[in-house]
Amino acid sequence: MPHIEIKMYPGRSEEVKKDIAEKTRDFLAKEMNMETKFFSVSVKEIEKEQWQEEVVEKTPKEEMYVEANF
């Protein structure tokens, strides 16, 4: 606890995805005043054509705190 899930378009290397995951974990751990060892982070690539269906439509509105505007 907690788990962070990042969904993004494909195209970034494994190294870049790991770096993004670690930086996100580190930031949130600091904000929550917790040790990083308690966090897990997953990265899921979603094709642009599937974004609406896989992300926008499947994420309940009450869980979406910041929405993209594109």
PDB file of N, CA, C, O and CB in Angstrom:
ATOM      1  N   MET A   1       0.859  -1.166   0.000  1.00  0.00           N
ATOM      2  CA  MET A   1       0.000   0.000   0.000  1.00  0.00           C
ATOM      3  C   MET A   1       0.892   1.211   0.000  1.00  0.00           C
ATOM      4  O   MET A   1       1.810   1.249   0.819  1.00  0.00           O
ATOM      5  CB  MET A   1      -0.970   0.008   1.212  1.00  0.00           C
ATOM      6  N   PRO A   2       0.715   2.163  -0.807  1.00  0.00           N
ATOM      7  CA  PRO A   2      -0.222   2.219  -1.919  1.00  0.00           C
ATOM      8  C   PRO A   2       0.361   1.667  -3.227  1.00  0.00           C
ATOM      9  O   PRO A   2       1.565   1.442  -3.357  1.00  0.00           O
ATOM     10  CB  PRO A   2      -0.668   3.643  -2.125  1.00  0.00           C
ATOM     11  N   HIS A   3      -0.537   1.463  -4.177  1.00  0.00           N
ATOM     12  CA  HIS A   3      -0.133   1.060  -5.524  1.00  0.00           C
ATOM     13  C   HIS A   3      -0.427   2.210  -6.472  1.00  0.00           C
ATOM     14  O   HIS A   3      -1.496   2.817  -6.410  1.00  0.00           O
ATOM     15  CB  HIS A   3      -0.869  -0.245  -5.978  1.00  0.00           C
ATOM     16  N   ILE A   4       0.518   2.507  -7.344  1.00  0.00           N
ATOM     17  CA  ILE A   4       0.378   3.561  -8.345  1.00  0.00           C
ATOM     18  C   ILE A   4       0.310   2.890  -9.708  1.00  0.00           C
ATOM     19  O   ILE A   4       1.160   2.064 -10.040  1.00  0.00           O
ATOM     20  CB  ILE A   4       1.564   4.595  -8.272  1.00  0.00           C
ATOM     21  N   GLU A   5      -0.696   3.241 -10.494  1.00  0.00           N
ATOM     22  CA  GLU A   5      -0.838   2.688 -11.837  1.00  0.00           C
ATOM     23  C   GLU A   5      -0.702   3.821 -12.843  1.00  0.00           C
ATOM     24  O   GLU A   5      -1.443   4.803 -12.794  1.00  0.00           O
ATOM     25  CB  GLU A   5      -2.204   1.951 -12.005  1.00  0.00           C
ATOM     26  N   ILE A   6       0.245   3.677 -13.748  1.00  0.00           N
ATOM     27  CA  ILE A   6       0.471   4.680 -14.784  1.00  0.00           C
ATOM     28  C   ILE A   6       0.096   4.066 -16.120  1.00  0.00           C
ATOM     29  O   ILE A   6       0.588   2.996 -16.477  1.00  0.00           O
ATOM     30  CB  ILE A   6       1.954   5.179 -14.789  1.00  0.00           C
ATOM     31  N   LYS A   7      -0.775   4.740 -16.860  1.00  0.00           N
ATOM     32  CA  LYS A   7      -1.147   4.299 -18.204  1.00  0.00           C
ATOM     33  C   LYS A   7      -0.655   5.362 -19.169  1.00  0.00           C
ATOM     34  O   LYS A   7      -0.829   6.558 -18.937  1.00  0.00           O
ATOM     35  CB  LYS A   7      -2.704   4.070 -18.342  1.00  0.00           C
ATOM     36  N   MET A   8      -0.034   4.912 -20.261  1.00  0.00           N
ATOM     37  CA  MET A   8       0.524   5.852 -21.226  1.00  0.00           C
ATOM     38  C   MET A   8       0.567   5.228 -22.611  1.00  0.00           C
ATOM     39  O   MET A   8       0.453   4.013 -22.773  1.00  0.00           O
ATOM     40  CB  MET A   8       1.929   6.296 -20.797  1.00  0.00           C
ATOM     41  N   TYR A   9       0.734   6.092 -23.606  1.00  0.00           N
ATOM     42  CA  TYR A   9       0.921   5.605 -24.967  1.00  0.00           C
ATOM     43  C   TYR A   9       2.234   4.821 -25.040  1.00  0.00           C
ATOM     44  O   TYR A   9       3.168   5.115 -24.294  1.00  0.00           O
ATOM     45  CB  TYR A   9       0.918   6.785 -25.987  1.00  0.00           C
ATOM     46  N   PRO A  10       2.313   3.838 -25.923  1.00  0.00           N
ATOM     47  CA  PRO A  10       3.549   3.078 -26.117  1.00  0.00           C
ATOM     48  C   PRO A  10       4.654   3.947 -26.726  1.00  0.00           C
ATOM     49  O   PRO A  10       4.400   5.018 -27.276  1.00  0.00           O
ATOM     50  CB  PRO A  10       3.286   1.864 -27.012  1.00  0.00           C
ATOM     51  N   GLY A  11       5.872   3.452 -26.609  1.00  0.00           N
ATOM     52  CA  GLY A  11       6.976   4.100 -27.301  1.00  0.00           C
ATOM     53  C   GLY A  11       8.161   4.457 -26.430  1.00  0.00           C
ATOM     54  O   GLY A  11       9.209   4.845 -26.946  1.00  0.00           O
ATOM     55  N   ARG A  12       8.021   4.337 -25.131  1.00  0.00           N
ATOM     56  CA  ARG A  12       9.141   4.652 -24.244  1.00  0.00           C
ATOM     57  C   ARG A  12       9.903   3.373 -23.910  1.00  0.00           C
ATOM     58  O   ARG A  12       9.320   2.292 -23.830  1.00  0.00           O
ATOM     59  CB  ARG A  12       8.644   5.346 -22.947  1.00  0.00           C
ATOM     60  N   SER A  13      11.189   3.510 -23.721  1.00  0.00           N
ATOM     61  CA  SER A  13      12.029   2.353 -23.399  1.00  0.00           C
ATOM     62  C   SER A  13      11.738   1.867 -21.980  1.00  0.00           C
ATOM     63  O   SER A  13      11.140   2.583 -21.176  1.00  0.00           O
ATOM     64  CB  SER A  13      13.529   2.708 -23.549  1.00  0.00           C
ATOM     65  N   GLU A  14      12.169   0.642 -21.687  1.00  0.00           N
ATOM     66  CA  GLU A  14      12.011   0.090 -20.340  1.00  0.00           C
ATOM     67  C   GLU A  14      12.738   0.972 -19.326  1.00  0.00           C
ATOM     68  O   GLU A  14      12.252   1.176 -18.213  1.00  0.00           O
ATOM     69  CB  GLU A  14      12.547  -1.364 -20.275  1.00  0.00           C
ATOM     70  N   GLU A  15      13.892   1.488 -19.712  1.00  0.00           N
ATOM     71  CA  GLU A  15      14.667   2.358 -18.824  1.00  0.00           C
ATOM     72  C   GLU A  15      13.887   3.629 -18.481  1.00  0.00           C
ATOM     73  O   GLU A  15      13.856   4.046 -17.323  1.00  0.00           O
ATOM     74  CB  GLU A  15      16.012   2.723 -19.474  1.00  0.00           C
ATOM     75  N   VAL A  16      13.268   4.236 -19.469  1.00  0.00           N
ATOM     76  CA  VAL A  16      12.489   5.457 -19.245  1.00  0.00           C
ATOM     77  C   VAL A  16      11.269   5.153 -18.379  1.00  0.00           C
ATOM     78  O   VAL A  16      10.957   5.916 -17.465  1.00  0.00           O
ATOM     79  CB  VAL A  16      12.051   6.082 -20.593  1.00  0.00           C
ATOM     80  N   LYS A  17      10.577   4.051 -18.654  1.00  0.00           N
ATOM     81  CA  LYS A  17       9.403   3.694 -17.846  1.00  0.00           C
ATOM     82  C   LYS A  17       9.790   3.432 -16.392  1.00  0.00           C
ATOM     83  O   LYS A  17       9.076   3.839 -15.476  1.00  0.00           O
ATOM     84  CB  LYS A  17       8.705   2.456 -18.434  1.00  0.00           C
ATOM     85  N   LYS A  18      10.907   2.760 -16.181  1.00  0.00           N
ATOM     86  CA  LYS A  18      11.377   2.506 -14.813  1.00  0.00           C
ATOM     87  C   LYS A  18      11.717   3.819 -14.116  1.00  0.00           C
ATOM     88  O   LYS A  18      11.401   3.995 -12.940  1.00  0.00           O
ATOM     89  CB  LYS A  18      12.610   1.573 -14.823  1.00  0.00           C
ATOM     90  N   ASP A  19      12.351   4.732 -14.827  1.00  0.00           N
ATOM     91  CA  ASP A  19      12.700   6.034 -14.261  1.00  0.00           C
ATOM     92  C   ASP A  19      11.443   6.816 -13.881  1.00  0.00           C
ATOM     93  O   ASP A  19      11.382   7.406 -12.802  1.00  0.00           O
ATOM     94  CB  ASP A  19      13.548   6.841 -15.257  1.00  0.00           C
ATOM     95  N   ILE A  20      10.448   6.824 -14.758  1.00  0.00           N
ATOM     96  CA  ILE A  20       9.181   7.506 -14.468  1.00  0.00           C
ATOM     97  C   ILE A  20       8.527   6.884 -13.234  1.00  0.00           C
ATOM     98  O   ILE A  20       8.049   7.598 -12.352  1.00  0.00           O
ATOM     99  CB  ILE A  20       8.219   7.429 -15.689  1.00  0.00           C
ATOM    100  N   ALA A  21       8.509   5.554 -13.178  1.00  0.00           N
ATOM    101  CA  ALA A  21       7.893   4.860 -12.041  1.00  0.00           C
ATOM    102  C   ALA A  21       8.607   5.200 -10.736  1.00  0.00           C
ATOM    103  O   ALA A  21       7.958   5.470  -9.726  1.00  0.00           O
ATOM    104  CB  ALA A  21       7.911   3.341 -12.268  1.00  0.00           C
ATOM    105  N   GLU A  22       9.926   5.189 -10.751  1.00  0.00           N
ATOM    106  CA  GLU A  22      10.686   5.489  -9.533  1.00  0.00           C
ATOM    107  C   GLU A  22      10.501   6.940  -9.091  1.00  0.00           C
ATOM    108  O   GLU A  22      10.348   7.213  -7.900  1.00  0.00           O
ATOM    109  CB  GLU A  22      12.170   5.202  -9.755  1.00  0.00           C
ATOM    110  N   LYS A  23      10.515   7.861 -10.042  1.00  0.00           N
ATOM    111  CA  LYS A  23      10.331   9.276  -9.696  1.00  0.00           C
ATOM    112  C   LYS A  23       8.928   9.534  -9.156  1.00  0.00           C
ATOM    113  O   LYS A  23       8.750  10.322  -8.227  1.00  0.00           O
ATOM    114  CB  LYS A  23      10.591  10.166 -10.920  1.00  0.00           C
ATOM    115  N   THR A  24       7.941   8.872  -9.736  1.00  0.00           N
ATOM    116  CA  THR A  24       6.570   9.018  -9.251  1.00  0.00           C
ATOM    117  C   THR A  24       6.453   8.459  -7.837  1.00  0.00           C
ATOM    118  O   THR A  24       5.858   9.087  -6.961  1.00  0.00           O
ATOM    119  CB  THR A  24       5.577   8.308 -10.196  1.00  0.00           C
ATOM    120  N   ARG A  25       7.020   7.281  -7.622  1.00  0.00           N
ATOM    121  CA  ARG A  25       7.026   6.665  -6.291  1.00  0.00           C
ATOM    122  C   ARG A  25       7.712   7.563  -5.267  1.00  0.00           C
ATOM    123  O   ARG A  25       7.190   7.780  -4.173  1.00  0.00           O
ATOM    124  CB  ARG A  25       7.725   5.301  -6.338  1.00  0.00           C
ATOM    125  N   ASP A  26       8.877   8.081  -5.625  1.00  0.00           N
ATOM    126  CA  ASP A  26       9.640   8.926  -4.702  1.00  0.00           C
ATOM    127  C   ASP A  26       8.871  10.190  -4.336  1.00  0.00           C
ATOM    128  O   ASP A  26       8.839  10.592  -3.173  1.00  0.00           O
ATOM    129  CB  ASP A  26      10.989   9.300  -5.318  1.00  0.00           C
ATOM    130  N   PHE A  27       8.252  10.811  -5.338  1.00  0.00           N
ATOM    131  CA  PHE A  27       7.477  12.028  -5.085  1.00  0.00           C
ATOM    132  C   PHE A  27       6.308  11.739  -4.147  1.00  0.00           C
ATOM    133  O   PHE A  27       6.097  12.455  -3.168  1.00  0.00           O
ATOM    134  CB  PHE A  27       6.961  12.623  -6.408  1.00  0.00           C
ATOM    135  N   LEU A  28       5.555  10.693  -4.449  1.00  0.00           N
ATOM    136  CA  LEU A  28       4.381  10.382  -3.641  1.00  0.00           C
ATOM    137  C   LEU A  28       4.771   9.946  -2.228  1.00  0.00           C
ATOM    138  O   LEU A  28       4.082  10.281  -1.264  1.00  0.00           O
ATOM    139  CB  LEU A  28       3.553   9.289  -4.315  1.00  0.00           C
ATOM    140  N   ALA A  29       5.859   9.211  -2.101  1.00  0.00           N
ATOM    141  CA  ALA A  29       6.331   8.805  -0.772  1.00  0.00           C
ATOM    142  C   ALA A  29       6.657  10.036   0.065  1.00  0.00           C
ATOM    143  O   ALA A  29       6.320  10.095   1.248  1.00  0.00           O
ATOM    144  CB  ALA A  29       7.574   7.886  -0.885  1.00  0.00           C
ATOM    145  N   LYS A  30       7.300  11.002  -0.537  1.00  0.00           N
ATOM    146  CA  LYS A  30       7.626  12.241   0.180  1.00  0.00           C
ATOM    147  C   LYS A  30       6.345  12.977   0.575  1.00  0.00           C
ATOM    148  O   LYS A  30       6.211  13.417   1.716  1.00  0.00           O
ATOM    149  CB  LYS A  30       8.525  13.156  -0.690  1.00  0.00           C
ATOM    150  N   GLU A  31       5.413  13.110  -0.355  1.00  0.00           N
ATOM    151  CA  GLU A  31       4.150  13.814  -0.088  1.00  0.00           C
ATOM    152  C   GLU A  31       3.332  13.137   1.006  1.00  0.00           C
ATOM    153  O   GLU A  31       2.653  13.807   1.784  1.00  0.00           O
ATOM    154  CB  GLU A  31       3.322  13.902  -1.360  1.00  0.00           C
ATOM    155  N   MET A  32       3.398  11.804   1.063  1.00  0.00           N
ATOM    156  CA  MET A  32       2.617  11.044   2.034  1.00  0.00           C
ATOM    157  C   MET A  32       3.400  10.742   3.307  1.00  0.00           C
ATOM    158  O   MET A  32       2.883  10.122   4.236  1.00  0.00           O
ATOM    159  CB  MET A  32       2.142   9.753   1.413  1.00  0.00           C
ATOM    160  N   ASN A  33       4.653  11.190   3.336  1.00  0.00           N
ATOM    161  CA  ASN A  33       5.518  10.966   4.494  1.00  0.00           C
ATOM    162  C   ASN A  33       5.635   9.472   4.820  1.00  0.00           C
ATOM    163  O   ASN A  33       5.450   9.046   5.959  1.00  0.00           O
ATOM    164  CB  ASN A  33       4.981  11.733   5.714  1.00  0.00           C
ATOM    165  N   MET A  34       5.947   8.696   3.778  1.00  0.00           N
ATOM    166  CA  MET A  34       6.081   7.245   3.909  1.00  0.00           C
ATOM    167  C   MET A  34       7.393   6.799   3.275  1.00  0.00           C
ATOM    168  O   MET A  34       7.966   7.510   2.449  1.00  0.00           O
ATOM    169  CB  MET A  34       4.878   6.513   3.254  1.00  0.00           C
ATOM    170  N   GLU A  35       7.858   5.628   3.662  1.00  0.00           N
ATOM    171  CA  GLU A  35       9.040   5.049   3.039  1.00  0.00           C
ATOM    172  C   GLU A  35       8.679   4.496   1.663  1.00  0.00           C
ATOM    173  O   GLU A  35       7.572   3.999   1.457  1.00  0.00           O
ATOM    174  CB  GLU A  35       9.644   3.941   3.931  1.00  0.00           C
ATOM    175  N   THR A  36       9.618   4.585   0.728  1.00  0.00           N
ATOM    176  CA  THR A  36       9.365   4.105  -0.635  1.00  0.00           C
ATOM    177  C   THR A  36       9.118   2.599  -0.685  1.00  0.00           C
ATOM    178  O   THR A  36       8.487   2.113  -1.623  1.00  0.00           O
ATOM    179  CB  THR A  36      10.537   4.459  -1.535  1.00  0.00           C
ATOM    180  N   LYS A  37       9.604   1.853   0.306  1.00  0.00           N
ATOM    181  CA  LYS A  37       9.449   0.391   0.283  1.00  0.00           C
ATOM    182  C   LYS A  37       7.993  -0.058   0.351  1.00  0.00           C
ATOM    183  O   LYS A  37       7.687  -1.212   0.053  1.00  0.00           O
ATOM    184  CB  LYS A  37      10.213  -0.222   1.435  1.00  0.00           C
ATOM    185  N   PHE A  38       7.106   0.833   0.736  1.00  0.00           N
ATOM    186  CA  PHE A  38       5.694   0.478   0.845  1.00  0.00           C
ATOM    187  C   PHE A  38       4.924   0.668  -0.463  1.00  0.00           C
ATOM    188  O   PHE A  38       3.743   0.325  -0.535  1.00  0.00           O
ATOM    189  CB  PHE A  38       5.049   1.299   1.928  1.00  0.00           C
ATOM    190  N   PHE A  39       5.571   1.206  -1.493  1.00  0.00           N
ATOM    191  CA  PHE A  39       4.910   1.535  -2.751  1.00  0.00           C
ATOM    192  C   PHE A  39       5.205   0.502  -3.826  1.00  0.00           C
ATOM    193  O   PHE A  39       6.301  -0.054  -3.898  1.00  0.00           O
ATOM    194  CB  PHE A  39       5.337   2.911  -3.227  1.00  0.00           C
ATOM    195  N   SER A  40       4.206   0.261  -4.655  1.00  0.00           N
ATOM    196  CA  SER A  40       4.416  -0.490  -5.891  1.00  0.00           C
ATOM    197  C   SER A  40       3.917   0.392  -7.033  1.00  0.00           C
ATOM    198  O   SER A  40       3.014   1.210  -6.859  1.00  0.00           O
ATOM    199  CB  SER A  40       3.669  -1.893  -5.865  1.00  0.00           C
ATOM    200  N   VAL A  41       4.523   0.207  -8.199  1.00  0.00           N
ATOM    201  CA  VAL A  41       4.164   1.020  -9.365  1.00  0.00           C
ATOM    202  C   VAL A  41       4.092   0.109 -10.581  1.00  0.00           C
ATOM    203  O   VAL A  41       5.003  -0.680 -10.830  1.00  0.00           O
ATOM    204  CB  VAL A  41       5.195   2.180  -9.594  1.00  0.00           C
ATOM    205  N   SER A  42       3.007   0.223 -11.333  1.00  0.00           N
ATOM    206  CA  SER A  42       2.901  -0.506 -12.593  1.00  0.00           C
ATOM    207  C   SER A  42       2.747   0.497 -13.731  1.00  0.00           C
ATOM    208  O   SER A  42       2.212   1.592 -13.555  1.00  0.00           O
ATOM    209  CB  SER A  42       1.704  -1.505 -12.567  1.00  0.00           C
ATOM    210  N   VAL A  43       3.232   0.091 -14.902  1.00  0.00           N
ATOM    211  CA  VAL A  43       3.117   0.922 -16.099  1.00  0.00           C
ATOM    212  C   VAL A  43       2.456   0.069 -17.168  1.00  0.00           C
ATOM    213  O   VAL A  43       2.924  -1.024 -17.484  1.00  0.00           O
ATOM    214  CB  VAL A  43       4.521   1.466 -16.578  1.00  0.00           C
ATOM    215  N   LYS A  44       1.371   0.576 -17.716  1.00  0.00           N
ATOM    216  CA  LYS A  44       0.644  -0.145 -18.766  1.00  0.00           C
ATOM    217  C   LYS A  44       0.578   0.739 -19.997  1.00  0.00           C
ATOM    218  O   LYS A  44       0.158   1.894 -19.927  1.00  0.00           O
ATOM    219  CB  LYS A  44      -0.792  -0.551 -18.293  1.00  0.00           C
ATOM    220  N   GLU A  45       0.997   0.186 -21.121  1.00  0.00           N
ATOM    221  CA  GLU A  45       0.937   0.928 -22.375  1.00  0.00           C
ATOM    222  C   GLU A  45      -0.408   0.685 -23.052  1.00  0.00           C
ATOM    223  O   GLU A  45      -0.858  -0.453 -23.182  1.00  0.00           O
ATOM    224  CB  GLU A  45       2.099   0.522 -23.311  1.00  0.00           C
ATOM    225  N   ILE A  46      -1.034   1.770 -23.477  1.00  0.00           N
ATOM    226  CA  ILE A  46      -2.333   1.715 -24.152  1.00  0.00           C
ATOM    227  C   ILE A  46      -2.185   2.402 -25.506  1.00  0.00           C
ATOM    228  O   ILE A  46      -1.733   3.545 -25.576  1.00  0.00           O
ATOM    229  CB  ILE A  46      -3.465   2.395 -23.287  1.00  0.00           C
ATOM    230  N   GLU A  47      -2.555   1.725 -26.557  1.00  0.00           N
ATOM    231  CA  GLU A  47      -2.497   2.329 -27.891  1.00  0.00           C
ATOM    232  C   GLU A  47      -3.426   3.538 -27.963  1.00  0.00           C
ATOM    233  O   GLU A  47      -4.485   3.557 -27.336  1.00  0.00           O
ATOM    234  CB  GLU A  47      -2.876   1.294 -28.978  1.00  0.00           C
ATOM    235  N   LYS A  48      -3.022   4.538 -28.728  1.00  0.00           N
ATOM    236  CA  LYS A  48      -3.796   5.777 -28.865  1.00  0.00           C
ATOM    237  C   LYS A  48      -5.243   5.484 -29.267  1.00  0.00           C
ATOM    238  O   LYS A  48      -6.176   6.105 -28.758  1.00  0.00           O
ATOM    239  CB  LYS A  48      -3.140   6.706 -29.902  1.00  0.00           C
ATOM    240  N   GLU A  49      -5.415   4.541 -30.175  1.00  0.00           N
ATOM    241  CA  GLU A  49      -6.752   4.207 -30.674  1.00  0.00           C
ATOM    242  C   GLU A  49      -7.636   3.564 -29.601  1.00  0.00           C
ATOM    243  O   GLU A  49      -8.861   3.570 -29.724  1.00  0.00           O
ATOM    244  CB  GLU A  49      -6.638   3.272 -31.867  1.00  0.00           C
ATOM    245  N   GLN A  50      -7.033   3.017 -28.566  1.00  0.00           N
ATOM    246  CA  GLN A  50      -7.771   2.344 -27.500  1.00  0.00           C
ATOM    247  C   GLN A  50      -7.922   3.199 -26.245  1.00  0.00           C
ATOM    248  O   GLN A  50      -8.571   2.779 -25.287  1.00  0.00           O
ATOM    249  CB  GLN A  50      -7.084   1.052 -27.146  1.00  0.00           C
ATOM    250  N   TRP A  51      -7.329   4.397 -26.240  1.00  0.00           N
ATOM    251  CA  TRP A  51      -7.292   5.227 -25.031  1.00  0.00           C
ATOM    252  C   TRP A  51      -8.686   5.531 -24.496  1.00  0.00           C
ATOM    253  O   TRP A  51      -8.949   5.351 -23.307  1.00  0.00           O
ATOM    254  CB  TRP A  51      -6.561   6.528 -25.315  1.00  0.00           C
ATOM    255  N   GLN A  52      -9.566   5.985 -25.355  1.00  0.00           N
ATOM    256  CA  GLN A  52     -10.921   6.352 -24.930  1.00  0.00           C
ATOM    257  C   GLN A  52     -11.609   5.167 -24.254  1.00  0.00           C
ATOM    258  O   GLN A  52     -12.160   5.293 -23.161  1.00  0.00           O
ATOM    259  CB  GLN A  52     -11.757   6.838 -26.138  1.00  0.00           C
ATOM    260  N   GLU A  53     -11.566   4.026 -24.917  1.00  0.00           N
ATOM    261  CA  GLU A  53     -12.245   2.832 -24.399  1.00  0.00           C
ATOM    262  C   GLU A  53     -11.555   2.256 -23.158  1.00  0.00           C
ATOM    263  O   GLU A  53     -12.222   1.902 -22.185  1.00  0.00           O
ATOM    264  CB  GLU A  53     -12.313   1.766 -25.483  1.00  0.00           C
ATOM    265  N   GLU A  54     -10.244   2.162 -23.189  1.00  0.00           N
ATOM    266  CA  GLU A  54      -9.495   1.501 -22.118  1.00  0.00           C
ATOM    267  C   GLU A  54      -9.229   2.370 -20.895  1.00  0.00           C
ATOM    268  O   GLU A  54      -9.067   1.847 -19.792  1.00  0.00           O
ATOM    269  CB  GLU A  54      -8.200   1.023 -22.653  1.00  0.00           C
ATOM    270  N   VAL A  55      -9.184   3.679 -21.072  1.00  0.00           N
ATOM    271  CA  VAL A  55      -8.859   4.556 -19.944  1.00  0.00           C
ATOM    272  C   VAL A  55     -10.040   5.438 -19.570  1.00  0.00           C
ATOM    273  O   VAL A  55     -10.539   5.372 -18.446  1.00  0.00           O
ATOM    274  CB  VAL A  55      -7.646   5.424 -20.276  1.00  0.00           C
ATOM    275  N   VAL A  56     -10.482   6.251 -20.497  1.00  0.00           N
ATOM    276  CA  VAL A  56     -11.539   7.223 -20.190  1.00  0.00           C
ATOM    277  C   VAL A  56     -12.831   6.533 -19.773  1.00  0.00           C
ATOM    278  O   VAL A  56     -13.422   6.886 -18.753  1.00  0.00           O
ATOM    279  CB  VAL A  56     -11.800   8.123 -21.399  1.00  0.00           C
ATOM    280  N   GLU A  57     -13.271   5.556 -20.550  1.00  0.00           N
ATOM    281  CA  GLU A  57     -14.555   4.908 -20.278  1.00  0.00           C
ATOM    282  C   GLU A  57     -14.497   3.912 -19.112  1.00  0.00           C
ATOM    283  O   GLU A  57     -15.522   3.645 -18.486  1.00  0.00           O
ATOM    284  CB  GLU A  57     -15.034   4.197 -21.520  1.00  0.00           C
ATOM    285  N   LYS A  58     -13.331   3.366 -18.817  1.00  0.00           N
ATOM    286  CA  LYS A  58     -13.223   2.355 -17.757  1.00  0.00           C
ATOM    287  C   LYS A  58     -12.849   2.934 -16.397  1.00  0.00           C
ATOM    288  O   LYS A  58     -12.886   2.225 -15.392  1.00  0.00           O
ATOM    289  CB  LYS A  58     -12.205   1.322 -18.147  1.00  0.00           C
ATOM    290  N   THR A  59     -12.492   4.208 -16.357  1.00  0.00           N
ATOM    291  CA  THR A  59     -12.129   4.821 -15.079  1.00  0.00           C
ATOM    292  C   THR A  59     -13.342   5.538 -14.509  1.00  0.00           C
ATOM    293  O   THR A  59     -13.829   6.496 -15.111  1.00  0.00           O
ATOM    294  CB  THR A  59     -10.937   5.805 -15.247  1.00  0.00           C
ATOM    295  N   PRO A  60     -13.837   5.096 -13.367  1.00  0.00           N
ATOM    296  CA  PRO A  60     -14.998   5.768 -12.766  1.00  0.00           C
ATOM    297  C   PRO A  60     -14.697   7.243 -12.497  1.00  0.00           C
ATOM    298  O   PRO A  60     -13.597   7.594 -12.072  1.00  0.00           O
ATOM    299  CB  PRO A  60     -15.408   5.065 -11.454  1.00  0.00           C
ATOM    300  N   LYS A  61     -15.671   8.085 -12.747  1.00  0.00           N
ATOM    301  CA  LYS A  61     -15.497   9.535 -12.563  1.00  0.00           C
ATOM    302  C   LYS A  61     -15.035   9.880 -11.154  1.00  0.00           C
ATOM    303  O   LYS A  61     -14.247  10.809 -10.977  1.00  0.00           O
ATOM    304  CB  LYS A  61     -16.802  10.266 -12.866  1.00  0.00           C
ATOM    305  N   GLU A  62     -15.509   9.152 -10.151  1.00  0.00           N
ATOM    306  CA  GLU A  62     -15.124   9.463  -8.773  1.00  0.00           C
ATOM    307  C   GLU A  62     -13.657   9.114  -8.482  1.00  0.00           C
ATOM    308  O   GLU A  62     -13.121   9.515  -7.449  1.00  0.00           O
ATOM    309  CB  GLU A  62     -16.031   8.714  -7.804  1.00  0.00           C
ATOM    310  N   GLU A  63     -13.012   8.376  -9.382  1.00  0.00           N
ATOM    311  CA  GLU A  63     -11.594   8.050  -9.217  1.00  0.00           C
ATOM    312  C   GLU A  63     -10.685   8.936 -10.062  1.00  0.00           C
ATOM    313  O   GLU A  63      -9.465   8.905  -9.899  1.00  0.00           O
ATOM    314  CB  GLU A  63     -11.354   6.601  -9.571  1.00  0.00           C
ATOM    315  N   MET A  64     -11.266   9.722 -10.962  1.00  0.00           N
ATOM    316  CA  MET A  64     -10.481  10.567 -11.869  1.00  0.00           C
ATOM    317  C   MET A  64     -10.393  11.970 -11.279  1.00  0.00           C
ATOM    318  O   MET A  64     -11.342  12.749 -11.372  1.00  0.00           O
ATOM    319  CB  MET A  64     -11.115  10.605 -13.302  1.00  0.00           C
ATOM    320  N   TYR A  65      -9.253  12.289 -10.671  1.00  0.00           N
ATOM    321  CA  TYR A  65      -9.076  13.584 -10.010  1.00  0.00           C
ATOM    322  C   TYR A  65      -8.552  14.655 -10.950  1.00  0.00           C
ATOM    323  O   TYR A  65      -8.812  15.840 -10.742  1.00  0.00           O
ATOM    324  CB  TYR A  65      -8.138  13.441  -8.841  1.00  0.00           C
ATOM    325  N   VAL A  66      -7.821  14.258 -11.975  1.00  0.00           N
ATOM    326  CA  VAL A  66      -7.322  15.193 -12.978  1.00  0.00           C
ATOM    327  C   VAL A  66      -7.568  14.560 -14.338  1.00  0.00           C
ATOM    328  O   VAL A  66      -7.119  13.444 -14.598  1.00  0.00           O
ATOM    329  CB  VAL A  66      -5.794  15.527 -12.763  1.00  0.00           C
ATOM    330  N   GLU A  67      -8.279  15.270 -15.206  1.00  0.00           N
ATOM    331  CA  GLU A  67      -8.577  14.742 -16.535  1.00  0.00           C
ATOM    332  C   GLU A  67      -7.732  15.423 -17.595  1.00  0.00           C
ATOM    333  O   GLU A  67      -7.468  16.623 -17.524  1.00  0.00           O
ATOM    334  CB  GLU A  67     -10.058  14.912 -16.858  1.00  0.00           C
ATOM    335  N   ALA A  68      -7.311  14.640 -18.577  1.00  0.00           N
ATOM    336  CA  ALA A  68      -6.601  15.202 -19.725  1.00  0.00           C
ATOM    337  C   ALA A  68      -7.602  15.978 -20.577  1.00  0.00           C
ATOM    338  O   ALA A  68      -8.795  15.676 -20.584  1.00  0.00           O
ATOM    339  CB  ALA A  68      -5.897  14.080 -20.563  1.00  0.00           C
ATOM    340  N   ASN A  69      -7.111  16.956 -21.278  1.00  0.00           N
ATOM    341  CA  ASN A  69      -7.975  17.774 -22.134  1.00  0.00           C
ATOM    342  C   ASN A  69      -7.339  17.861 -23.513  1.00  0.00           C
ATOM    343  O   ASN A  69      -6.681  18.845 -23.852  1.00  0.00           O
ATOM    344  CB  ASN A  69      -8.195  19.204 -21.528  1.00  0.00           C
ATOM    345  N   PHE A  70      -7.550  16.800 -24.310  1.00  0.00           N
ATOM    346  CA  PHE A  70      -7.007  16.801 -25.671  1.00  0.00           C
ATOM    347  C   PHE A  70      -8.010  16.276 -26.648  1.00  0.00           C
ATOM    348  O   PHE A  70      -7.726  16.203 -27.844  1.00  0.00           O
ATOM    349  CB  PHE A  70      -5.741  15.980 -25.750  1.00  0.00           C
TER     350      PHE A  70
END
